[in-house]
Amino acid sequence: MTGFDTGGKNHPRPGRYRHFKGGEYEVLGVARHSEGLEDMVVYRPLYNDTGLWVRPLTMFIESVEHDGLTVPRFLLMEE
């Protein structure tokens, strides 16, 4: 389960995600950058209180190489 919207846009749905390095995050939604109009994922770490963060959508949904495997950067956790 990837947790990405299949309704035309490849946006992650709100929920709890695991980063490929192990941290857990809550995705709150997708916002648009005011200047470049790039879609940005708004999320917060669940392991500390460092506030809200944004990451470009293209980077959030991409796969990365980790320990010789290609894995999603973020993966929706079962609810």
Long-range contacts (C-beta under 8 A, 24 or more apart in sequence): 1-75, 1-76, 1-78, 2-72, 2-75, 2-76, 3-75, 3-76, 4-61, 4-76, 10-57, 10-61, 11-39, 11-41, 11-57, 12-41, 12-60, 12-61, 12-74, 12-76, 13-76, 15-76, 15-77, 15-79, 16-46, 16-76, 16-77, 16-79, 17-43, 17-74, 17-75, 17-76, 17-77, 18-74, 18-75, 18-77, 19-73, 19-74, 20-64, 20-66, 20-71, 20-72, 20-73, 20-74, 20-75, 21-66, 23-47, 24-77, 25-74, 27-74, 28-52, 30-57
